[in-house]
Structures are given as C-alpha cells and as structure tokens.
Amino acid sequence: MTTTEREETKFKVVGTRPVRHDGIEKVTGQALFGADIDLNGLLHGKVLRSPHAHARVVSIDTSRAESLPGVHAVITGNDLSPAGPMQRGSGNRTDAILAQGKVLYKGHPVAAVAASSPHVAEEAITLIDVTYEPLPSVTNVEDAVAPGAPVLHEGWDDPSNGVPGSEIDSPNAATLERHVRGDLEAGFAEADLIVEREFRTKTVHQGYIEPQNGTASWSPEGRLTIWCSSQGHFGIRDAVADLLDIPVSQLKVVPMEIGGGFGGKLTAYLEPLAAVLSKKSLRPVKMTMTRAEVLEASGPTAGSHVKVKIGVTNEGRITAASGKFLFEGGAFGGGPVAPACAAIFAPYNLENVRIDGYDIVTNKPSTRAYRAPGAPIVAYAVESVMDEIAEMLDIDPMEFRLLNVAREGIRRADGVMNGRIGAAEVMEAVRSHPHYVAPRDGANHGRGVAMGFCRNNTGPACVIANVQDDGRISLIEGSVDIGGSRTVIAQQLAEVLGIPVEDVNPSIGDTDSIGFTSNTGGSGAAFKSGWAAHEAARDIITQLTERAALIWDVSPDQVRYEDGGVEHVSDTELRMSFREIAGMLPDSGGPVVGRANLNPVGQSGSYSANIVDVEVDPDTGKVDILRYTAFQDVGFAIHPSYVEGQIQGGTAQGVGWALNEEYFMGDDGAMLNTSLLDYRMPTTLDLPMIETVLVEVNNPGHPFGVRGVGEANISPPMAALANAIHDATGLRLRELPMNPQAVSKAIQEKAG
C-alpha cells in the first residue's frame, strides 16, 4: 500500500515489480553460497574456542594434534603478529582472531587446525592441550562499570588512560560520544512535567540463516584468493590484508551468495584463519561455523542500560530532553554508540538536549552492527516515555508527536541539519490510517504506537555496464546483494536507457573485477550503486549518440537519445533502437562500456512507525499480536515488493527482540541458549500478516528520489509493543524481552 499518490511520471521500469534476476537460481538451489566451494585438495578447518569467559592462557601444546594423521596445519596466536596493547576505540586486532595471552569471552578462538576432513579436524582440536588461569567475568554493562569490576584490558585502569569527559570512572569504559545543544537546565526549568525513566535490554543476535564461512587458497606466486559470504567483499579484503600485513593487491575476494546478514556479516572471522592455515599447509582451506559458534562467537548487538528524561509543558511542547546509554561493546568494544546518538531523538525538534553514549567492554563477543545499529534500543526508551507523557497530559499519542515533529531545516540532536525528511508525513499517515481509529474489542486487548529512525549511509560505489551486440547489457556492480539489490540497480540502469530490465544481466564482481565499493550496509546499496548505474547509463548514452553521429555522418549535437534509442534531431527518418545500434557497434568502433565510480552525498534518514494490537493472557503473561501495521518513509520505492519485504522482515525481527530473544547468560559468563531451539526467534505462528504502508517523500539528493529502506523498520516494534501491553494491562515494562515470564511477574506484582 502507498499513502502518497505518485505524480504522473514517465518512469517505465523504476517503481515496477519485475521478477528478481537471481530468483530461479535461488528457488532451484543452483545459487552458490560460501559453504558450497569445493576445490582440488581442499582441507577443512576447525577452531578451538575458549571454554572460559575470562582467563589467562598459560600454555598451549599442539603436538598431539599435529601428529594426528590427516592434520596438515595447526596455528595459534603465535602465528599472527602480536596485537600490542589494546587501545580504547581501536580497530582490527589479531588477538580478536586468535587469542594472544588472554581469552575474553567463551568462544574466543585459541587455535585452529586444517585437516583432510571435518571429522579429523574436530578430533584434532580435542587434542590441543591448553592451560588456563580463570579470571572473574562481567557480562552486562552495570556489572562492568561497578567498583571493583574485573579489568578486561591491562592499562585501562591507569588514570592517565581514561576517557576524556567521562562521568563513569571505570577501566571498562571504552569510548564516550556526547552531544549538547541549548541550555538543558533552563529547558527543564521551563517544563510543567518531567518524566525520567530507566530501561534495560539484553544482547540479541541478527539471526541470519547461513552461518559464517570462508575458504582461502594461496597461488604458487603468492597471491591469496578468498571465497566467502559477506556483506562487503572489499571490506573483508581490506581487513584480512591488514591483519596479515599483506598488500591488498595480493588478495582477491570472490563474493558468494549470502544467506542473510543484517549487519552481522561485515566482520572477518574465519577468513584470516583460513588464509593462515592455507599458507602453512600449502592447500586450500574451507571453514564454516556451527550455529552454536555463530551465537557464541560472532558479533551480536549490544545489551544496554538507558536513561531518558523529557520535560514538557502542559500543552505538550517538549522543552528539554536528555539521554544516557551504556552499550555492551563486548570483548574489544564496538557498541553502536554513534548511530544511537543520531537516532535517539531524531523524530523530534529539540532546542535543549544532551546525549551521552558509552561503549563498555564486557566478556562477550564484540558487538557488531544489527539493522539500524543502536536505534531500536534508544527508540524503545524514548518512545515508551513519549507514550507515558501523552497519557499523563491526556493528549492523543500521535498529536503529541506531531506537535514536536522534526522537519526540514531543523538541526537533529546529534548536530546534523535535516534535509527533506518524512517524519511528519509518517506521523500523519499513522494518524489517518483506519487501524489507528479501529475499535478495540475484547478484554486484555491493547494498542500501541511508536516512531523509529535510521540515519542511513552511503559510500563509494562502482558499476561497469557492457553493451552486448544483441542489445542486452552485462552489468557488473560491487554491492553484495542481500535483499534484491542487483535487480533494483538494474532497474535504475534500464530506466535511464529506456530498455526492459529483463535485458540487463546484473552480477557482483570480485575485488579484481570491479572498483572499490563500500559494504552493503546502512541501507546504502540501492542509493549509491543505483546512482552509479544511473551514471553508467548516461555514459552509455553519450557513447551511443557519438556512434550514431558517426554512422549517419552528422555532428553529435544533431543526435539525441530518447525512448530507448537514438534519433536525428530534425530528420525523423533517422532513428535506431537500442538493440539496432548495439548490433552495429562492432563495425562502428568496437565495444561500448558504460562506467561510473562515485562517492555520492545526498543520502538522508528514514522514518518509520508502527501500530500494533495485542492481547495479553493475564494467567500466563503470553502476548498475542492481533494486528500489525508498519509505516516507513521510503523516498521512492524502486521495487515496491522488495521495500514491503524489508519492512515486514525488520518488523518481525523487532517483534522477536521485544518479546522473546535474549542471550541467557550463566554465572560463569557462558551463553546457555546456543541453539535455535533455545534462542527463541519468532516464526509464522507468532505473527499476523504485517500490513505495510509506503510513505513516499522524495529524496532530492538522488536522481530517482531513493532513500534507504532496510533498517528504520526494526526500530519501532519494541516500544510499540511495550505501549500496547501497557494499554492492555496498565503495566509499563522497561526491560526486554517482554516474554511471558516477565509479563506474568509484572501482573502478579501489580496484583500484590
């Protein structure tokens, strides 16, 4: 469903719903993923991981594993360059790949083997003898910053090595990002009502279906090739080259199909280990994670402790707001502090505001991106408080939000000046939707609303479009395709050329075949690579008009490109379709190749909202979702079906985060629910049909008005569900997940 009527346009390809180019390969099982690689002489790698959440590694003896028949290589941290002292906010570290002197979470890699079969490799790691000196561990931010907490990184307890401006006196505080605008004290003094609340969330995982993988092979001349499923093969290339201290020109990464990522496949976990094992064994090495390894040892999003304070007048105008959040960064830091700072108050116009975001190290795997990193956590807190204030003031929840809505030309709380944004349009769409005013029938039924935001990113992108003699195009682009982006990019190329999208054959080139393209993340692929396709198409048009001028023996300014072909400006008899002129290229100068490499600006944030109806069972605490409507400003929907799928997928993940998902940690720092039987993600039985509403507020910073759509949709569900549960029960739940145990406990406590 689209809430904004599109103006009459001449678009023929963008805005339509073609079948995705890779669809047949995907549904027939022909598509090749990372674990499908099979090379001559292939060895299989396996990782020995720490059984402790925090311990010193006293000694490692690999002799028994090395003597096992079928084992070709064994490596430890000694096979990598020493990482040196851990610096606050540091980047890639070799001891994150293989422990060097200390393990910092259960599952931390300690050694790795390459053997003739997976079974031999599994046996070999059991023969590696490691002596540990266990240390106390911390697995949440509040324990990590408490006085006397175990120090994860030596040197951080030195007072001279603190975080500038930090109000948290803890050696486990990695970084602080602070934003201040206006006069906070004066703003709160002006308020008639001030509400201050605390919220807590648990660690959750992205939940992609395909585990991490990586295959590495060295050539005789010393070049390394890696095959893997990632969200950015150039990012993997650069990370591995940095970790192994080799030039990027000596490393080629071949992107395979990817079975989901959601931000969790931006990091090189197995690829560096496979590379070192391959070099040591002189054979190609393939490695894959088990599901337990994925949960224990890849990068989930942060658990958190959030404090929000908002002051308002009796009329509902916000006078001041402050937010302070502590994110679990995991063993080496990485909490999504910056995007959370961007998102926390983004839907609103605030004159007096302060934001403090802390990244705190804990004995868990390092936090990595998860769909709109940080935004769902802070939206849960702020949107819960906004709902509570609206109730206290007896103002309609959306009227209250619209009274304070952010608009174009207003500076966001993190300092960014808003361009053309759709916050108000999304709120208006919610307020006018039939779901918002539909009657609520039945006991223990409740309705909740909430806003969401993602700042969206861009980055370098490259596209090469080869015109074939039969009029079709071979399109090579550098953005890994996760949600159908190759079709969306092909649509933008086809639109400019005026040809059917079925005549474009898109593929993702390896790092030797296409120019540098930044990761598929931050809702940026359709924006940046689509723009590159737009420019590559224009390059083709320029060349084709020159060819037509040569064929017709006229000057190029007498030729124009229109409606999928070239024509003479004044002689209507002189016209060739795209296919016709393509067939003449061999005899008129040779191939035509359209090229574009750019780093476009103009990306802008995307706003979202949810309306959700629930029924709460007062006896069990179970929350059943009765109806769900998800709204999002999408700029211009290049492929509306894919946009709707993104909204539904993000919403489903947010529901799981809200109601069920968590890392359940033992007292020893071990994750106890390391299978998908115990880590409870929602299934089709848990969800109704999610209705989608596409609010198209054209982004003037893109040729087709594109705005990133992949992430903002995960931000509202937690708060919307919390607000719906309150409407049904009168309870304000300020800790996730809101599972049956938590809801039932709150009901019992309320009853006394």
C-alpha positions in Angstrom: 0.0 0.0 0.0 1.2 3.5 -0.8 0.0 6.5 1.1 1.3 9.1 -1.2 -0.1 9.4 -4.7 2.8 9.3 -7.2 2.8 12.2 -9.6 2.3 11.2 -13.2 5.8 10.3 -14.4 7.4 8.9 -17.5 9.1 6.1 -15.5 8.6 2.7 -17.0 11.0 0.5 -15.0 11.6 2.0 -11.6 8.6 1.7 -9.4 7.6 -1.6 -11.0 7.8 -5.1 -9.6 9.9 -7.3 -12.0 10.9 -10.8 -11.1 14.4 -10.8 -9.5 17.2 -11.9 -11.7 18.6 -14.4 -9.3 15.2 -15.9 -8.4 15.3 -19.1 -10.4 18.8 -19.9 -9.1 17.7 -19.3 -5.5 14.5 -21.4 -5.6 16.1 -24.3 -7.5 19.1 -24.5 -5.3 21.6 -23.6 -8.0 22.9 -20.5 -6.3 26.3 -21.0 -4.8 26.9 -19.9 -1.2 30.2 -19.8 0.7 30.0 -23.3 2.1 29.4 -24.7 -1.5 33.0 -24.1 -2.5 34.9 -27.3 -3.4 38.5 -27.0 -4.6 41.0 -29.6 -5.6 43.0 -30.7 -2.5 40.6 -28.9 -0.2 41.3 -29.1 3.6 38.7 -28.4 6.3 39.4 -26.1 9.1 38.1 -26.0 12.7 38.6 -23.6 15.6 39.4 -24.5 19.2 37.5 -22.0 21.3 37.8 -20.9 24.9 35.6 -22.7 27.5 36.0 -19.7 29.8 34.6 -16.2 29.6 37.8 -14.6 31.0 41.1 -16.3 31.6 44.8 -16.1 31.0 46.3 -18.6 28.6 49.2 -20.1 30.5 50.3 -22.6 27.8 49.2 -24.2 24.6 50.6 -27.6 23.5 49.6 -28.6 19.9 51.9 -31.5 19.5 49.3 -34.3 19.8 47.0 -32.5 17.3 49.9 -32.1 14.8 50.8 -35.8 15.0 47.2 -36.9 14.2 47.1 -38.5 10.7 45.2 -36.2 8.3 46.2 -33.0 10.0 48.1 -30.6 7.7 48.4 -27.4 9.8 47.8 -26.1 13.3 48.0 -22.4 14.3 47.9 -20.4 17.5 48.2 -16.7 18.3 52.0 -17.1 17.8 51.4 -17.5 14.1 50.0 -13.9 13.9 51.7 -10.6 14.5 51.4 -9.5 18.1 48.5 -7.2 18.7 50.2 -4.9 21.2 48.4 -3.1 24.0 44.6 -2.7 23.5 43.9 1.0 22.8 40.4 2.4 23.5 38.4 2.5 20.3 40.9 0.6 18.3 40.1 -1.2 15.1 41.2 -4.7 13.8 43.2 -6.7 16.2 44.9 -10.0 15.7 44.1 -11.2 19.2 40.4 -10.9 18.3 41.1 -13.5 15.6 43.3 -15.8 17.8 43.8 -15.2 21.5 47.2 -13.9 22.5 47.8 -14.3 26.2 44.2 -13.9 27.3 40.7 -15.0 26.4 37.9 -12.5 26.8 34.7 -14.5 26.2 33.5 -18.0 26.0 34.1 -19.0 22.3 37.2 -16.8 21.9 39.4 -18.6 19.3 42.5 -20.1 20.8 43.8 -22.3 18.0 42.8 -23.6 14.6 43.6 -26.7 12.6 43.3 -27.8 8.9 42.8 -31.5 8.2 41.7 -33.8 5.4 38.1 -34.0 6.6 35.8 -32.1 9.0 35.8 -35.1 11.3 39.6 -35.3 11.6 39.7 -31.5 12.2 37.1 -31.9 15.0 39.1 -34.7 16.6 42.4 -32.7 16.3 41.1 -29.7 18.3 40.3 -32.0 21.2 44.0 -33.0 21.2 45.2 -29.4 21.7 46.2 -29.0 25.4 45.5 -25.5 26.8 46.2 -24.5 30.4 44.0 -21.6 31.6 44.1 -19.4 34.6 40.4 -18.4 35.0 39.5 -14.9 35.9 36.3 -13.2 37.1 34.0 -12.1 34.2 31.3 -9.5 33.6 28.6 -9.9 31.0 26.5 -6.7 31.4 27.3 -3.0 31.5 26.2 -2.3 35.0 28.4 -5.0 36.5 31.3 -4.0 34.1 31.3 -0.4 35.5 30.7 -1.2 39.1 33.6 -0.6 41.6 36.0 -3.5 41.7 34.8 -5.0 38.4 37.3 -7.2 36.6 39.5 -5.2 34.2 39.4 -6.7 30.7 42.3 -4.8 29.2 45.5 -4.1 31.1 46.5 -0.4 31.1 42.9 0.8 31.1 43.0 1.1 34.9 45.7 3.7 34.6 44.1 7.1 35.5 46.1 8.8 32.7 44.4 6.5 30.1 40.8 7.4 30.9 38.0 8.5 28.5 38.0 12.4 28.2 34.9 13.9 29.7 33.6 10.6 31.0 31.3 10.6 34.1 31.9 6.9 34.5 35.0 6.1 36.5 35.7 2.6 35.1 38.6 0.9 33.3 36.0 -0.9 31.2 34.6 2.3 29.6 36.0 2.3 26.1 34.5 5.4 24.5 32.1 8.3 25.0 30.2 10.2 22.5 28.4 13.4 23.8 26.1 15.9 22.1 24.9 19.0 23.8 22.6 21.7 22.4 20.9 24.7 24.1 20.5 25.1 27.8 19.3 21.8 29.3 18.8 23.1 32.9 16.8 26.1 31.6 14.7 23.8 29.4 13.8 21.5 32.3 13.0 24.6 34.5 10.5 25.7 31.8 8.7 22.3 31.9 5.5 21.7 33.7 6.0 17.9 33.7 9.3 16.0 33.8 9.4 12.2 33.3 12.6 10.3 33.8 12.9 6.5 33.3 15.4 3.7 33.1 15.4 0.8 30.6 17.4 -2.3 30.1 17.8 -4.6 27.1 19.6 -7.9 26.6 22.1 -9.0 23.9 20.3 -10.3 20.8 21.6 -11.8 17.6 20.9 -10.9 14.0 19.6 -14.5 13.4 20.7 -15.0 9.7 20.1 -18.5 8.5 23.5 -19.0 6.9 26.5 -19.4 9.3 29.8 -17.6 8.7 32.2 -19.2 6.3 35.4 -18.7 4.4 37.7 -20.5 2.0 41.2 -19.4 1.3 43.8 -20.5 -1.2 47.3 -19.3 -2.0 48.6 -19.4 -5.5 52.2 -20.5 -6.3 53.2 -16.9 -6.9 52.0 -15.8 -3.5 48.5 -14.4 -4.3 45.7 -15.1 -1.9 42.1 -15.8 -3.0 39.2 -15.9 -0.6 35.6 -17.1 -1.2 33.1 -16.0 1.4 29.6 -14.9 2.1 29.8 -11.4 3.5 28.1 -8.0 3.3 31.2 -6.5 1.7 34.0 -8.3 -0.1 36.1 -5.2 -0.3 35.7 -4.8 3.5 36.8 -8.4 4.0 39.7 -7.9 1.7 41.0 -4.8 3.5 40.5 -6.4 6.9 42.4 -9.6 6.0 45.2 -7.7 4.3 45.5 -5.5 7.4 45.5 -8.5 9.8 48.0 -10.5 7.7 50.1 -7.4 6.8 49.9 -8.0 3.0 49.1 -5.6 0.2 45.5 -5.5 -0.9 46.8 -6.1 -4.5 47.9 -9.6 -3.4 44.4 -10.6 -2.2 41.3 -11.2 -4.2 37.9 -11.8 -2.5 35.2 -13.6 -4.5 31.7 -12.8 -3.2 29.4 -15.8 -2.9 25.6 -15.6 -2.4 24.7 -14.6 1.2 22.1 -16.2 3.4 21.2 -13.1 5.4 23.4 -10.7 7.3 21.5 -7.8 8.8 24.9 -6.2 9.8 26.4 -9.3 11.3 28.5 -10.3 8.2 30.6 -7.2 7.9 33.4 -8.7 10.0 36.2 -11.2 9.0 36.1 -14.1 11.5 37.1 -17.2 9.7 38.7 -15.7 6.5 42.0 -14.7 8.2 42.3 -18.1 9.9 41.6 -20.0 6.7 44.3 -17.8 5.0 47.0 -18.6 7.6 46.1 -22.3 7.6 46.2 -22.4 3.8 49.6 -20.7 3.7 51.0 -23.1 6.3 49.6 -26.2 4.7 50.1 -25.2 1.0 46.5 -26.3 0.4 43.1 -24.5 0.1 41.2 -24.5 3.4 37.5 -24.1 4.0 36.0 -23.2 7.3 32.3 -22.8 8.5 30.8 -22.0 11.8 28.2 -24.2 13.6 25.1 -22.5 14.9 26.4 -22.6 18.4 29.6 -20.9 17.2 27.6 -18.3 15.4 25.7 -17.4 18.6 28.7 -17.6 20.9 31.5 -16.1 18.8 30.1 -13.8 16.1 29.0 -10.3 16.8 25.5 -9.7 18.2 24.1 -6.3 19.0 24.6 -4.7 22.4 22.7 -5.2 25.6 22.1 -1.9 27.3 21.2 0.4 30.2 19.4 3.5 29.1 18.2 6.6 31.0 15.8 9.1 29.3 14.5 12.3 30.8 12.0 14.5 28.9 10.4 17.8 30.1 7.1 19.2 28.6 4.7 22.0 29.0 1.1 21.3 29.9 0.3 21.9 26.2 2.6 19.1 25.2 5.6 21.1 23.9 9.0 19.4 24.7 11.2 21.9 26.5 14.2 19.6 27.2 15.4 16.1 26.8 18.4 14.1 27.8 19.5 10.5 27.1 22.3 8.5 28.6 23.0 5.0 27.4 25.6 2.4 28.2 26.1 -0.3 25.5 27.8 -3.6 25.9 30.7 -3.5 23.4 31.8 -7.0 24.1 35.4 -8.0 24.5 37.0 -5.5 22.2 34.3 -2.8 22.1 32.1 -1.9 19.2 28.8 -0.8 20.7 26.8 1.2 18.1 27.1 4.5 20.0 27.2 6.9 17.1 24.1 5.7 15.2 22.2 5.5 18.5 23.1 9.2 19.2 21.7 10.0 15.7 18.5 8.1 16.3 17.6 8.7 20.0 15.6 11.9 19.5 15.6 12.1 15.7 11.8 12.3 15.2 11.6 15.4 17.3 12.5 19.1 17.3 14.5 19.7 20.5 16.0 23.1 21.4 17.6 21.9 24.6 19.1 18.4 24.6 22.0 16.3 25.8 23.1 12.8 24.7 25.8 10.7 26.4 26.6 7.4 24.8 29.1 5.0 26.3 30.7 1.9 24.8 31.6 -0.6 27.6 33.7 -3.7 27.2 32.3 -7.0 28.6 33.2 -10.6 28.5 31.1 -11.4 25.4 32.0 -11.4 21.7 32.5 -7.9 20.3 29.3 -6.2 19.4 28.7 -5.7 15.7 26.0 -4.0 13.6 22.5 -5.2 13.7 19.9 -3.5 11.4 19.8 0.2 12.3 22.5 -0.3 14.9 21.6 1.1 18.3 18.4 2.8 17.1 15.9 0.1 18.3 17.4 0.3 21.8 17.1 4.0 22.2 13.7 4.2 20.4 12.3 1.7 22.9 13.2 4.0 25.7 12.2 7.3 24.2 9.0 6.2 22.6 7.9 4.5 25.8 8.4 7.8 27.7 6.6 9.7 24.9 3.6 7.4 25.3 3.6 7.8 29.0 3.8 11.6 28.8 0.9 11.7 26.2 -1.2 9.6 28.7 -0.3 11.9 31.6 -1.3 15.0 29.6 -4.3 13.3 28.1 -3.1 14.1 24.6 -3.5 11.8 21.6 -0.2 10.0 21.2 0.3 11.0 17.5 -1.0 14.5 18.1 1.7 14.8 20.8 4.4 13.6 18.5 3.2 15.8 15.6 3.3 18.8 18.0 7.1 18.2 18.4 7.9 16.7 15.0 11.3 17.3 13.3 11.2 19.0 9.9 13.4 20.1 7.1 15.9 22.8 8.2 15.9 21.8 11.8 19.1 20.5 13.4 19.0 17.0 14.7 20.1 16.3 18.3 23.4 14.9 17.1 24.2 18.0 15.2 23.1 17.0 11.6 20.9 19.5 9.8 17.8 17.9 8.5 17.2 18.0 4.7 14.0 16.8 3.2 12.7 14.3 5.7 9.4 12.4 6.1 8.9 12.4 9.9 5.7 14.5 9.8 4.3 12.6 6.8 4.8 9.3 8.5 3.0 10.6 11.7 0.2 11.9 9.5 -0.1 8.5 7.8 -0.4 6.8 11.1 -3.0 9.2 12.5 -5.2 8.9 9.4 -4.9 5.1 9.0 -8.1 3.0 9.7 -6.0 0.9 12.1 -5.4 3.9 14.3 -9.1 4.5 15.0 -10.4 1.0 14.7 -12.4 -0.2 17.7 -10.6 -2.4 20.2 -12.8 -5.3 21.3 -12.2 -7.8 24.0 -10.7 -7.9 27.5 -7.0 -7.5 27.9 -6.6 -6.0 24.4 -4.3 -3.1 23.9 -3.0 -0.8 21.1 0.4 0.8 20.9 2.2 3.2 18.6 5.9 4.2 18.2 8.2 6.0 15.9 11.6 4.8 14.5 14.5 6.1 12.6 17.7 5.2 10.9 20.2 7.7 9.6 21.2 5.7 6.5 24.6 5.7 4.9 26.3 6.0 1.5 29.8 5.3 0.3 32.0 4.6 -2.7 30.4 2.6 -5.5 31.4 1.3 -8.9 29.4 0.0 -11.8 30.5 -1.3 -15.2 27.9 -1.9 -17.9 29.0 -3.8 -21.1 26.7 -3.3 -24.1 26.3 -6.7 -25.9 25.8 -6.9 -29.7 22.3 -8.2 -29.3 21.2 -5.1 -27.3 21.4 -6.6 -23.8 23.7 -5.4 -21.1 26.1 -7.2 -18.8 26.0 -5.2 -15.6 28.8 -5.7 -13.0 28.4 -3.9 -9.7 30.2 -4.0 -6.4 27.4 -4.1 -3.8 26.7 -7.5 -2.4 23.1 -8.4 -2.9 21.2 -9.3 0.2 17.6 -8.1 -0.4 17.3 -8.0 -4.2 19.6 -5.0 -4.8 21.0 -6.4 -8.1 17.6 -6.1 -9.6 17.0 -2.7 -8.1 20.3 -1.4 -9.5 19.5 -3.0 -12.9 16.1 -1.2 -12.8 17.8 2.2 -12.5 20.2 1.5 -15.4 17.3 0.2 -17.5 15.1 3.2 -16.7 17.8 5.7 -17.9 18.4 3.7 -21.1 14.7 3.1 -21.8 15.1 -0.7 -22.2 13.4 -3.6 -20.4 15.0 -4.6 -17.1 15.0 -8.2 -18.4 17.6 -7.1 -20.9 20.0 -6.3 -18.1 22.1 -9.2 -16.6 23.4 -8.0 -13.3 26.2 -9.7 -11.3 28.5 -8.8 -8.4 32.2 -8.6 -9.4 35.1 -9.8 -7.3 37.6 -7.3 -5.9 39.8 -7.6 -9.0 36.9 -7.2 -11.5 35.1 -4.1 -10.2 36.2 -0.9 -8.5 36.1 -0.4 -4.7 32.5 -0.4 -3.4 31.8 0.0 0.3 29.8 -2.5 2.3 26.2 -3.4 1.8 25.0 -1.9 5.0 23.5 1.3 6.3 20.6 1.0 3.8 23.0 2.3 1.2 23.3 -0.2 -1.7 20.2 0.9 -3.7 21.2 4.5 -3.1 24.9 4.5 -4.0 25.1 1.7 -6.6 21.8 2.7 -8.1 23.2 6.2 -8.6 26.4 4.6 -10.1 24.1 2.6 -12.5 22.3 5.9 -13.4 25.7 7.5 -14.3 26.9 4.4 -16.2 23.8 4.5 -18.3 24.4 8.2 -19.1 27.9 7.3 -20.1 26.5 4.7 -22.5 24.1 7.2 -23.9 26.9 9.7 -24.6 28.9 7.0 -26.5 25.9 5.8 -28.4 25.0 9.2 -29.7 28.6 9.6 -30.8 28.4 6.3 -32.7 25.1 7.3 -34.3 26.6 10.5 -35.4 29.5 8.6 -37.0 27.1 6.2 -38.7 24.9 9.0 -40.1 27.8 11.3 -40.8 26.4 14.1 -38.8 27.8 16.1 -35.8 27.0 14.6 -32.3 24.9 17.6 -31.4 22.4 16.6 -34.2 21.7 13.3 -32.3 19.7 12.8 -29.2 18.8 9.7 -27.2 15.1 9.3 -26.4 12.6 6.5 -25.7 15.3 3.7 -25.8 17.0 4.7 -29.0 19.0 7.3 -30.9 17.4 9.7 -33.4 18.3 12.7 -35.5 17.2 15.9 -34.1 15.4 17.1 -37.2 15.3 14.1 -39.6 12.7 11.7 -38.2 13.7 9.0 -40.7 17.0 8.6 -38.9 16.3 6.5 -35.8 17.7 3.3 -34.4 16.5 1.4 -31.3 19.0 0.5 -28.6 19.1 -3.1 -30.0 19.7 -1.9 -33.5 22.6 0.4 -32.7 24.1 -2.2 -30.4 24.2 -4.6 -33.4 26.3 -2.0 -35.3 28.9 -1.5 -32.6 31.5 -4.0 -34.0 31.6 -2.1 -37.3 31.5 1.4 -35.8 34.4 1.5 -33.4 34.0 -1.6 -31.2 32.5 -2.2 -27.7 30.7 0.4 -25.7 31.2 0.1 -21.9 29.5 2.4 -19.5 31.4 3.2 -16.3 30.8 5.0 -13.1 32.7 5.3 -9.9 31.5 7.8 -7.3 31.0 8.5 -3.6 27.6 10.2 -3.6 26.3 12.5 -0.9 22.6 13.2 -0.5 21.6 10.1 1.5 19.1 11.0 4.2 17.5 9.4 7.2 14.4 7.3 7.0 11.5 7.5 9.5 9.2 4.6 10.4 6.2 3.9 12.7 4.1 1.0 14.0 0.6 0.5 15.1 0.1 -2.8 16.9 -2.8 -4.5 18.6 -2.2 -7.2 21.2 -4.0 -9.5 23.6 -2.3 -10.3 26.9 -3.2 -13.5 28.7 -3.4 -12.5 32.4 -2.8 -16.0 33.6 0.3 -16.9 31.6 1.7 -13.5 30.5 1.7 -14.5 26.9 1.4 -11.7 24.4 -0.5 -12.5 21.1 -0.3 -10.0 18.3 -3.7 -9.4 16.7 -2.9 -6.8 14.1 0.2 -5.0 12.8 0.6 -2.0 10.5 4.1 -0.8 9.7 4.8 2.6 8.1 8.0 3.9 6.5 9.2 6.9 4.5 10.9 5.2 1.6 11.7 8.1 -0.6 10.8 6.5 -3.9 10.2 2.7 -4.0 12.2 1.4 -6.9 10.8 -2.1 -6.4 7.8 -1.8 -4.1 7.7 -5.6 -3.4 11.2 -5.6 -2.1 10.6 -2.5 0.0 7.5 -4.1 1.5 9.6 -7.2 2.3 12.2 -5.1 4.0 9.6 -3.5 6.2 8.0 -6.8 7.1 11.3 -8.5 7.8 12.6 -5.7 10.0 9.3 -5.6 11.9 9.4 -9.4 12.5 12.9 -9.1 13.9 11.8 -6.2 16.2 9.0 -8.4 17.5 11.4 -11.1 18.4 13.7 -8.7 20.1 10.7 -7.3 22.0 9.0 -10.4 23.2 11.4 -13.4 23.2 15.0 -13.0 22.2 18.0 -12.7 24.6 21.4 -14.1 25.3 20.7 -16.1 28.5 24.0 -15.9 30.4 25.1 -18.3 33.2 27.0 -17.2 36.3 30.3 -18.4 34.6 29.8 -16.0 31.7 28.7 -18.7 29.3 25.7 -18.3 26.9 23.2 -21.1 27.8 20.8 -21.0 24.8 23.2 -21.7 21.9 20.7 -23.3 19.5 17.7 -22.0 17.6 15.6 -24.3 19.7 16.5 -22.3 22.8 17.2 -18.9 21.2 13.6 -18.0 20.5 13.1 -16.2 17.2 9.5 -15.6 16.0 8.0 -18.0 13.5 5.0 -17.6 11.2 2.9 -18.9 14.1 3.8 -15.9 16.2 3.0 -13.2 13.7 -0.1 -11.9 11.9 0.1 -10.5 8.3 2.1 -7.3 8.7 0.4 -4.6 6.6 2.9 -2.2 5.1 2.4 1.5 4.3 4.9 3.1 2.0 5.2 6.8 2.6 7.0 8.3 -0.4 8.7 11.6 0.5 11.0 12.1 -2.5 14.7 12.5 -1.6 16.0 15.4 -3.6 19.5 14.0 -3.1 19.1 11.2 -5.5 18.2 11.0 -9.2 15.2 8.8 -8.5 14.4 10.1 -5.0 15.8 7.0 -3.4 16.0 6.8 0.4 17.5 3.8 2.3 14.8 1.5 3.5 16.4 -1.6 5.0 16.8 -0.6 8.6 14.4 2.0 10.1 11.7 -0.6 10.2 13.2 -2.5 13.1 13.2 0.5 15.4 9.6 0.9 16.5 8.4 -2.6 17.4 9.8 -2.8 20.9 8.3 0.5 22.1 5.0 -0.1 20.1 4.6 -3.5 21.8 5.5 -2.1 25.2 2.9 0.6 24.8 0.3 -1.9 23.6 1.0 -4.1 26.6 0.5 -1.1 28.9 -2.8 -0.3 27.1 -3.9 -3.8 27.8 -2.7 -4.2 31.3 -1.8 -0.9 32.8 1.8 -2.1 33.2 4.9 -0.2 32.0 7.6 -2.8 31.1 11.0 -1.2 31.0 13.1 -4.3 30.4 13.4 -6.6 27.4 12.4 -9.2 26.5 8.8 -8.9 27.5 8.4 -12.6 27.5 5.6 -14.5 29.3 7.6 -14.8 32.5 8.3 -11.1 32.6 4.7 -10.1 31.8 3.3 -12.6 34.3 5.7 -11.5 37.0 4.7 -7.8 36.5 1.0 -8.8 36.6 1.5 -10.6 39.9 3.4 -7.8 41.4 0.7 -5.3 40.4 -1.9 -7.6 42.0 0.1 -7.6 45.2 
